[in-house]
Amino acid sequence: MITLLLIFLSTLLLAIPSVILYKWWWIPFRIQRELQSQGIKGPSYKFIHGNTKEIIQMKKQRSKTPMDLSHDVFPRLQPHLYSWSKIYEPQMIKEILSNKEGEFLKRKVEVYMKKLLGDGIVVAEGERWSKLRRLANHAFHGECLKDMVPAMISSARSMVDRWRNYEGKEIEVSEQFRLLTSEVISRTAFGSSYLEGISIFETLTKLYALISRNAYKIRFYGSIKIIQTEDDTEADRIEKQLRVSILEILKKREIEASKGQVNDFGNDFLGSLLKVHHDMDPKNRVSVDEIIDECKTFYFAGQETTYGLLSWSILLLGIHTEWQEEARKEVIQLFGQENPNPEGIARLKTVTMIIYETLRLYSPVTTITRRIERKTKLGKYQLPANVNLLIPPQALHRNPHTWGQDAHLFKPERFSGGLAKSTNGNSVAFLPFGSGPRMCVGMNFAFNEAKIALSMILQRYKFTISPNYIHSPNLVLTMQPQHGVKILLHPL
């Protein structure tokens, strides 16, 4: 018996180095050789950590100091891609494929992101993704989306009413928009239970703080249960707290439905999830865990992206006051001093141009990842299986061949002829919400919320950028103003 155990342990000890060498040396080396044979070059892969350490160091160095009031933020946010694209020929396909982060060393942010998003639609694949996507499509289109407008108006009105206390003074608007988007998400996702929804937002904010604090830390893959830091323990506690909070809301809604207090679980996002959860067909049914993950994803995607969009829009309009005046004229012409309405929202041309240009210059998502499952031909290139394509919208949005030599400037008139004409028919040149089947399902939700909030601000206030504003775009989960956006607020 002892002899057999020794043989087993000896075999295991011999096998482990072989597995490590195969996965973390041979596979990356083989892929790199295959790409290099086609002329696709990039920085050399380093054993175990790939290029992770180099990427983190470059980002950390760039983020130490504020930048000039320039919209050329790509070199600051993704200095590794910017630098490598200059060194290894400026063809985007080469830039996309050349870098590879280590498989064995992972950023701690990735560990916490898993707790933040769970296994929802963002990371789901196959039939499970299709099922969740169909559900999300129903929740964010047509009449369902139209029904969300009153909640957006009510929340925006409360915000601009609070701004009366800052008339003639400086106000930091980013935090205001964070609260606004949180309330909108809470109202549209949880309806009458939105106060409980806000408590979920407050819990998520604690997790955001952990992610920000650990943005430049790395750890050994798989070691989370072996070596627990204080932040790891706190992240586990927050994840459990999130689960309990969402479960309480679910149970409360089910009780209300059983007593007839709500019709068919309600018409909000939570209600649509519960309807499918109780579907008679097991193939259509979603589990409680899937509902929890979808609620977390809805909060993250809906709150983070729109909060950033509004912050950067106000910054740009505070600098370019001539466009602020043009937008105000349009808003007053369509709505007067009344609340926005769905018909008028759809007719906002100037405001839409400003939003498009804001998303081009300050796209909240700076990397879109697509995994190649099998060997694929892309143009003249043969791409091996199990390669991640990293598509940087910031680079595409500043490509002078598409946008001209003034690509770094704020010029909303680029979009005066519509989105297709602005990109010369190249749909993948503009990717603030992704592209293809996985394009962000909440795009129209974000557009409506942004148009309503901007319209109601423009109806009441003029504003300029404060001399105390510090321009420091920062990337943790999405692109955010590190020190907020400070403006000088003046009533009309």
C-alpha positions in Angstrom: 0.0 0.0 0.0 2.8 2.4 0.9 4.6 1.5 -2.3 1.5 2.3 -4.4 1.1 5.7 -2.6 4.7 6.6 -3.2 4.4 5.7 -6.9 1.2 7.9 -7.1 2.9 10.8 -5.4 6.0 10.5 -7.6 3.9 10.4 -10.8 1.9 13.5 -9.6 5.1 15.4 -8.8 6.4 14.7 -12.3 3.1 15.5 -13.9 2.6 19.0 -12.3 5.8 20.6 -13.9 4.8 19.0 -17.3 1.3 20.6 -17.1 2.7 24.0 -16.1 5.2 23.9 -18.9 2.6 22.8 -21.5 0.0 25.4 -20.5 2.1 28.4 -19.5 5.0 28.0 -21.9 4.4 25.7 -24.8 0.8 26.9 -25.8 1.7 30.6 -25.6 5.0 30.0 -27.5 3.2 28.0 -30.2 0.5 30.6 -30.7 3.1 33.4 -30.8 5.1 31.5 -33.4 2.0 30.8 -35.5 1.1 34.5 -35.5 4.6 35.7 -36.2 4.8 33.4 -39.3 1.9 35.5 -40.7 3.7 38.8 -39.9 1.7 39.5 -36.7 4.3 40.7 -34.3 4.2 41.9 -30.7 6.1 41.9 -27.4 7.6 38.6 -26.4 5.6 36.4 -24.1 7.3 36.0 -20.7 6.9 32.7 -18.8 4.1 32.6 -16.3 3.2 36.3 -16.2 3.0 37.0 -19.9 3.0 40.8 -20.2 0.9 41.4 -17.1 3.6 43.1 -15.0 4.6 45.3 -17.9 1.0 46.4 -18.6 0.3 47.2 -14.9 3.5 49.2 -14.6 2.8 51.3 -17.7 -0.7 52.0 -16.5 0.4 52.9 -13.0 3.1 55.3 -14.3 0.6 57.1 -16.6 -2.1 57.5 -13.9 0.2 59.2 -11.4 -0.4 62.8 -12.6 -3.3 64.6 -14.3 -3.1 65.4 -18.0 -3.7 68.6 -20.0 -7.3 69.3 -21.0 -7.0 67.1 -24.0 -9.4 64.5 -25.3 -6.6 62.2 -26.5 -7.0 59.8 -23.6 -6.0 56.5 -25.4 -2.3 56.8 -24.5 -3.2 57.4 -20.9 -5.8 54.7 -20.4 -4.1 51.9 -22.5 -0.5 52.9 -22.8 0.6 49.3 -23.6 -1.7 49.1 -26.6 -0.8 52.6 -27.7 3.0 52.0 -27.4 2.9 48.5 -29.0 0.9 49.8 -31.9 3.6 52.3 -32.7 6.4 49.7 -32.4 4.8 46.7 -34.1 3.4 48.4 -37.2 0.1 50.4 -36.9 -2.2 47.8 -38.3 -5.0 47.2 -35.9 -5.1 43.4 -36.4 -1.5 43.3 -35.2 -2.2 45.5 -32.2 -5.2 43.4 -31.2 -3.5 40.0 -31.3 0.0 40.8 -30.1 -0.5 41.2 -26.3 -1.2 38.4 -23.9 -1.6 38.8 -20.2 -0.3 36.0 -18.0 -2.4 33.0 -17.3 -0.9 32.2 -14.0 -0.9 35.8 -12.6 -4.2 37.5 -12.6 -5.2 41.0 -11.6 -7.1 41.0 -8.3 -9.7 43.2 -10.1 -10.7 40.1 -12.1 -11.4 38.2 -8.9 -13.7 41.0 -7.6 -15.3 41.5 -11.0 -16.5 37.8 -10.8 -18.2 38.7 -7.5 -19.7 41.8 -9.0 -21.2 40.3 -12.1 -21.5 36.6 -11.3 -22.3 34.4 -14.3 -24.9 36.7 -15.9 -25.4 37.6 -19.5 -22.0 39.3 -19.8 -20.1 36.1 -19.4 -22.7 33.5 -20.3 -22.2 31.4 -23.5 -24.2 29.1 -25.7 -27.8 28.3 -25.1 -27.7 29.9 -21.7 -26.6 33.2 -23.1 -29.3 33.0 -25.8 -32.0 32.5 -23.1 -30.8 35.4 -21.0 -30.4 37.6 -24.1 -34.0 37.0 -25.2 -35.2 37.9 -21.7 -33.1 41.1 -21.7 -34.3 42.1 -25.2 -37.8 41.9 -24.0 -37.1 44.0 -21.0 -35.2 46.8 -22.8 -37.2 47.3 -26.0 -40.5 48.6 -27.2 -43.3 49.3 -24.7 -41.2 48.1 -21.7 -38.5 50.8 -22.5 -41.2 53.4 -23.0 -42.7 52.5 -19.6 -39.4 53.3 -17.9 -39.4 57.0 -19.1 -41.6 58.3 -16.2 -39.2 56.9 -13.6 -36.3 58.5 -15.4 -38.0 61.9 -15.5 -39.0 61.7 -11.8 -35.4 60.9 -10.8 -33.9 63.6 -13.0 -36.4 66.2 -11.7 -35.4 65.4 -8.1 -31.7 65.9 -9.1 -32.1 69.3 -10.8 -34.3 70.5 -7.9 -31.5 69.7 -5.5 -29.2 71.8 -7.7 -31.0 74.9 -6.6 -28.7 74.9 -3.6 -25.7 75.3 -5.9 -26.9 78.2 -8.1 -24.1 80.6 -8.7 -21.6 78.2 -7.1 -19.3 75.3 -8.0 -20.9 71.8 -8.1 -19.2 68.4 -8.6 -21.7 66.6 -10.9 -20.2 63.1 -11.2 -21.4 62.1 -7.8 -24.8 63.6 -8.6 -25.0 61.5 -11.7 -24.0 58.4 -9.8 -26.9 58.9 -7.5 -29.3 59.7 -10.3 -28.4 56.6 -12.3 -28.6 54.5 -9.2 -32.1 55.7 -8.5 -33.2 55.2 -12.1 -31.9 51.6 -12.1 -33.6 51.0 -8.7 -36.9 52.3 -9.9 -36.9 50.5 -13.3 -35.5 47.3 -12.0 -37.4 47.0 -8.7 -40.4 49.3 -9.1 -42.1 49.8 -5.8 -39.2 48.2 -4.1 -36.7 50.8 -5.3 -35.7 51.8 -1.8 -34.4 48.3 -1.2 -32.8 48.5 -4.6 -30.8 51.6 -3.5 -29.4 49.6 -0.6 -28.0 47.2 -3.2 -26.3 50.1 -4.9 -24.8 51.1 -1.7 -23.4 47.6 -1.2 -22.0 47.5 -4.7 -20.3 50.9 -4.1 -18.2 49.1 -1.4 -17.2 46.5 -4.0 -16.3 49.3 -6.5 -14.0 50.8 -3.8 -12.2 47.4 -3.4 -11.8 47.1 -7.2 -10.3 50.6 -7.4 -8.0 49.9 -4.5 -6.7 46.7 -6.1 -6.5 48.0 -9.7 -2.7 47.5 -9.8 -2.3 44.4 -7.7 -1.8 40.9 -9.0 -2.0 37.5 -7.4 -1.3 33.8 -8.2 -4.1 32.2 -10.1 -6.2 29.9 -7.9 -4.7 31.2 -4.6 -7.8 33.1 -3.4 -8.8 30.3 -1.0 -5.2 29.7 0.2 -4.1 33.2 0.9 -6.9 35.5 1.9 -6.2 39.2 2.3 -8.5 41.6 4.2 -9.9 42.9 0.9 -10.6 39.3 -0.2 -12.5 38.6 3.0 -14.4 41.9 2.6 -15.3 41.0 -1.0 -16.6 37.6 0.1 -18.7 39.3 2.8 -20.1 41.9 0.3 -21.0 39.2 -2.2 -23.0 37.3 0.4 -24.7 40.5 1.5 -25.7 41.3 -2.1 -27.1 37.8 -2.5 -29.2 38.1 0.7 -30.5 41.6 -0.2 -31.6 40.5 -3.6 -33.2 37.3 -2.3 -35.2 39.3 0.2 -36.6 41.5 -2.6 -37.4 38.4 -4.6 -39.3 36.7 -1.7 -41.2 39.9 -1.0 -42.3 40.2 -4.6 -43.4 36.6 -4.7 -45.5 37.1 -1.5 -47.1 40.2 -3.0 -47.9 38.2 -6.2 -49.5 35.4 -4.2 -51.7 37.9 -2.4 -52.7 39.7 -5.6 -50.9 42.9 -4.6 -49.0 42.9 -7.9 -50.2 41.6 -11.2 -48.2 38.6 -12.5 -45.0 39.6 -10.4 -45.1 43.2 -11.7 -44.1 44.9 -15.0 -40.5 45.9 -14.1 -37.3 44.1 -14.8 -37.5 42.1 -11.6 -41.1 41.1 -12.5 -40.0 39.9 -16.0 -37.2 37.7 -14.3 -39.7 36.2 -11.9 -42.2 35.4 -14.6 -39.5 33.3 -16.4 -38.4 31.8 -13.1 -41.9 30.4 -12.6 -42.4 29.4 -16.3 -44.1 26.0 -16.8 -41.5 25.0 -19.4 -38.2 24.0 -17.8 -36.3 25.0 -20.9 -37.4 28.6 -20.5 -37.0 28.8 -16.8 -34.2 30.7 -15.1 -32.8 29.8 -11.7 -32.6 32.0 -8.6 -28.9 32.3 -9.1 -29.4 33.5 -12.6 -31.9 36.2 -11.4 -29.4 37.4 -8.8 -26.6 37.6 -11.4 -28.9 39.5 -13.8 -29.8 42.0 -11.2 -26.2 42.6 -10.4 -25.3 42.9 -14.1 -28.2 45.3 -14.7 -26.9 47.5 -11.8 -23.3 47.5 -13.0 -23.9 48.0 -16.7 -26.8 50.5 -16.4 -25.3 52.6 -13.6 -21.6 52.7 -14.5 -22.0 53.5 -18.3 -24.7 56.2 -18.0 -23.0 57.9 -15.1 -19.8 58.2 -17.1 -21.7 59.3 -20.2 -23.4 62.1 -18.4 -20.2 63.2 -16.6 -18.2 63.5 -19.8 -21.1 65.1 -21.7 -21.3 67.9 -19.1 -17.5 68.4 -19.2 -17.6 68.8 -23.0 -20.6 71.1 -22.9 -19.0 73.1 -20.1 -15.9 73.7 -22.3 -17.7 74.1 -25.6 -20.5 76.4 -24.5 -21.5 77.1 -28.2 -22.7 73.5 -28.4 -24.4 73.9 -25.1 -26.4 76.8 -26.5 -27.4 74.8 -29.6 -28.6 71.9 -27.5 -30.6 74.2 -25.3 -32.3 75.8 -28.2 -33.4 72.4 -29.5 -34.6 71.3 -26.0 -36.6 74.5 -25.5 -38.1 74.2 -29.0 -39.3 70.7 -28.4 -40.3 70.7 -24.7 -40.4 74.3 -23.6 -40.3 74.1 -19.8 -42.3 70.9 -19.8 -40.9 67.5 -18.9 -39.4 65.5 -21.9 -41.8 63.1 -23.6 -41.0 59.9 -25.7 -41.9 61.6 -29.0 -39.7 64.6 -28.4 -36.8 62.5 -27.0 -36.8 60.6 -30.4 -36.5 63.9 -32.3 -33.5 65.3 -30.3 -31.0 65.6 -33.2 -28.4 68.0 -31.7 -28.4 66.3 -28.3 -28.0 62.9 -30.0 -25.0 64.3 -32.0 -23.4 65.5 -28.7 -24.0 62.1 -27.0 -22.4 60.3 -30.0 -19.4 62.5 -30.0 -19.0 62.1 -26.2 -19.1 58.3 -26.6 -16.6 58.5 -29.3 -14.1 60.5 -27.2 -14.9 59.0 -23.8 -16.3 55.5 -24.5 -17.0 54.0 -21.1 -15.8 50.5 -22.2 -12.2 50.6 -23.3 -11.8 46.9 -24.3 -14.1 44.5 -26.0 -12.9 40.9 -25.7 -13.9 38.1 -28.1 -12.6 34.5 -27.7 -11.9 32.4 -30.8 -13.1 28.9 -30.1 -11.8 27.2 -33.3 -9.3 28.1 -36.0 -10.7 31.0 -37.9 -9.9 33.0 -41.0 -10.0 36.7 -40.6 -9.1 38.5 -43.9 -5.8 37.0 -44.9 -4.9 35.8 -41.4 -5.5 32.4 -39.9 -6.2 32.8 -36.2 -5.6 29.8 -33.9 -8.2 28.5 -31.5 -8.2 29.7 -27.9 -7.0 33.2 -28.7 -8.6 36.3 -27.2 -9.2 39.3 -29.6 -8.8 42.5 -27.6 -10.6 45.3 -29.5 -9.8 48.8 -28.1 -12.6 51.2 -29.0 -10.4 54.1 -28.0 -8.0 53.3 -30.8 -10.8 52.8 -33.4 -12.5 56.0 -32.3 -9.3 58.0 -33.0 -8.4 56.4 -36.3 -7.6 59.4 -38.7 -8.5 57.3 -41.7 -12.1 57.2 -40.5 -12.5 60.4 -38.5 -9.9 62.7 -40.1 -6.9 64.4 -38.7 -9.0 66.2 -36.2 -10.1 62.9 -34.6 -9.0 64.1 -31.1 -11.2 67.2 -31.2 -14.8 67.5 -30.0 -16.9 68.0 -33.2 -20.5 66.8 -32.9 -21.2 67.8 -36.4 -19.4 64.6 -37.5 -22.7 62.9 -36.8 -25.0 65.5 -38.5 -25.7 63.0 -41.3 -26.3 60.1 -39.0 -24.2 57.3 -37.6 -23.6 55.4 -40.9 -22.4 58.5 -42.8 -20.1 59.6 -40.0 -18.2 56.3 -40.3 -18.4 56.0 -44.1 -20.4 52.9 -43.7 -17.8 51.2 -41.4 -20.1 50.0 -38.5 -17.1 48.7 -36.5 -15.4 52.1 -36.4 -17.8 53.2 -33.6 -18.1 50.7 -30.7 -19.2 52.5 -27.5 -21.7 49.7 -26.9 -20.0 46.9 -28.8 -21.2 45.3 -32.0 -22.8 42.2 -33.3 -25.0 39.8 -31.3 -23.4 40.8 -28.0 -24.0 44.5 -28.5 -25.1 46.0 -25.2 -28.8 45.4 -24.8 -29.2 48.4 -22.6 -28.0 50.9 -25.2 -31.4 52.5 -25.8 -32.0 52.6 -22.0 -28.8 54.6 -21.6 -29.6 56.9 -24.5 -33.1 57.7 -23.1 -31.8 58.4 -19.6 -28.9 60.6 -20.9 -31.2 62.6 -23.2 -33.8 63.2 -20.4 -31.2 64.2 -17.8 -29.4 66.6 -20.2 -32.6 68.1 -21.5 -33.8 68.8 -17.9 -30.5 70.4 -17.0 -30.4 72.5 -20.1 -33.9 73.8 -19.5 -32.9 75.2 -16.1 -29.1 76.0 -16.1 -26.1 77.4 -17.9 -22.7 76.1 -16.8 -19.0 76.4 -17.5 -16.1 74.2 -16.5 -14.7 75.2 -13.1 -11.0 76.4 -12.9 -10.7 73.8 -10.1 -11.5 70.9 -12.4 -8.6 68.4 -12.7 -8.6 66.4 -15.9 -7.6 62.9 -15.0 -9.6 60.2 -16.9 -9.2 57.0 -15.0 -9.9 53.3 -15.9 -11.0 50.8 -13.3 -14.2 49.1 -14.5 -15.2 51.9 -17.0 -13.6 55.2 -17.9 -14.4 57.7 -15.1 -13.3 61.2 -14.1 -10.9 60.4 -11.2 -11.5 63.7 -9.4 -15.1 64.2 -10.6 -16.3 67.0 -12.9 -16.6 70.4 -11.3 -18.7 73.1 -13.0 -19.9 76.6 -12.2 -23.7 76.5 -12.2 -25.9 79.5 -13.2 -29.8 79.5 -13.4 -31.4 80.7 -16.6 
